[in-house]
Each structure stands twice: as structure tokens, then as C-alpha cells.
């Protein structure tokens, strides 16, 4: 059995923490969950919420918001998503070292 995070796992994880999204609103990359809330689709300043998946946490709070252009919601966007996830992970790890 793989430990790889799936869209369904992300949907359930968010739902168990009070955030209800359809699979169409969720993308995963490594252990990051990206949510594109359909309520805001098409807004010119639309942000994609980024959650760091932690199966042991009782809470889900968006770590950051990124542009649609840097997200996995754009097809054939692997390079930009990878670069953005690297930056998100560095920022997240820095936060953990400083405040946890």
C-alpha cells in the first residue's frame, strides 16, 4: 500500500476538519493540498489555498495562497508547481524551526 497522498485522502482529511470540498476543487502535490474554492472561480485575484498535509493534526489551516498560474489546476504545469512547492516547503520548515 502506498503512502502517497491522493485527492480522496485530501478531501476526507479536510472534511474531517470542517472544510467540505468536492474532488474537482482539490489537487495534491507531494504532501501539499491545493484548494480552488468553486465559489470564487473566475475572480481576477483568485488565490489557491495551500495546506500542508499532516495526518496527526486536528486542524487544517491554509499555509499560504498562490496564484492559479503556479498551481496544479493548470494542465502541463509541473515545473511551475514544483518550484512553488519547493518554496512553500522551505517557508513551512523555517516556520517550524522558529516557532515550534
C-alpha positions in Angstrom: 0.0 0.0 0.0 1.3 3.4 -1.0 1.6 6.3 1.5 1.2 8.8 -1.4 -1.4 11.4 -0.7 -4.4 11.2 -3.0 -7.2 13.6 -3.8 -9.7 11.4 -1.9 -7.4 11.3 1.1 -7.1 15.1 1.0 -10.9 15.6 0.6 -11.5 13.3 3.6 -8.7 15.0 5.7 -10.2 18.4 5.0 -13.7 17.3 5.6 -12.8 15.8 9.0 -11.6 19.2 9.9 -14.8 21.0 8.8 -13.8 22.0 5.3 -16.0 20.5 2.6 -14.8 20.5 -0.9 -15.5 18.4 -4.0 -12.7 16.4 -5.6 -12.8 18.9 -8.5 -11.8 21.6 -6.1 -8.7 19.7 -4.8 -5.3 18.9 -6.2 -2.4 17.3 -4.4 1.4 17.5 -5.0 3.7 15.6 -2.7 2.2 16.3 0.8 0.6 19.6 -0.2 -3.1 20.1 -0.8 -4.3 22.8 -3.1 -7.9 24.0 -3.0 -9.6 26.1 -5.6 -12.9 27.1 -4.0 -15.6 27.0 -6.7 -17.3 29.9 -5.0 -14.5 32.2 -6.3 -13.9 30.7 -9.7 -13.1 33.3 -12.3 -12.2 36.1 -9.8 -9.3 38.1 -11.2 -7.5 37.9 -7.9 -8.4 34.3 -7.2 -5.9 32.5 -4.9 -5.4 28.8 -4.4 -5.3 27.8 -0.8 -2.3 25.6 0.1 -2.5 23.2 3.1 0.4 21.1 4.4 -1.0 17.6 4.9 -0.4 16.3 8.4 -2.4 13.2 9.3 -1.7 13.7 13.0 -3.0 17.3 13.2 -6.6 18.0 14.4 -6.6 21.3 12.4 -6.4 22.4 8.8 -5.4 25.9 8.2 -4.2 27.2 4.8 -0.5 27.9 5.0 -0.5 30.2 2.0 -2.3 31.3 -1.1 -0.8 31.1 -4.5 -1.9 32.2 -8.0 -3.7 29.9 -10.2 -0.8 30.1 -12.7 1.5 28.4 -10.1 -1.0 25.7 -9.2 -1.7 22.2 -10.3 -5.1 23.4 -11.6 -3.3 24.4 -14.8 -2.5 21.5 -17.1 1.1 20.7 -18.0 2.3 23.0 -15.2 4.6 20.6 -13.5 7.7 22.8 -13.5 6.0 25.9 -12.0 4.2 23.7 -9.4 7.4 22.0 -8.4 9.2 25.3 -8.0 6.3 26.7 -5.9 6.1 23.7 -3.7 9.9 23.9 -3.0 9.4 27.5 -1.8 6.3 26.6 0.2 8.2 23.7 1.9 11.2 25.9 2.7 8.9 28.6 4.3 7.0 26.0 6.2 10.1 24.3 7.6 11.6 27.6 8.6 8.4 28.4 10.5 8.6 25.1 12.3 12.2 25.7 13.3 11.5 29.2 14.6 8.1 28.7 16.3 7.5 25.1 17.2 
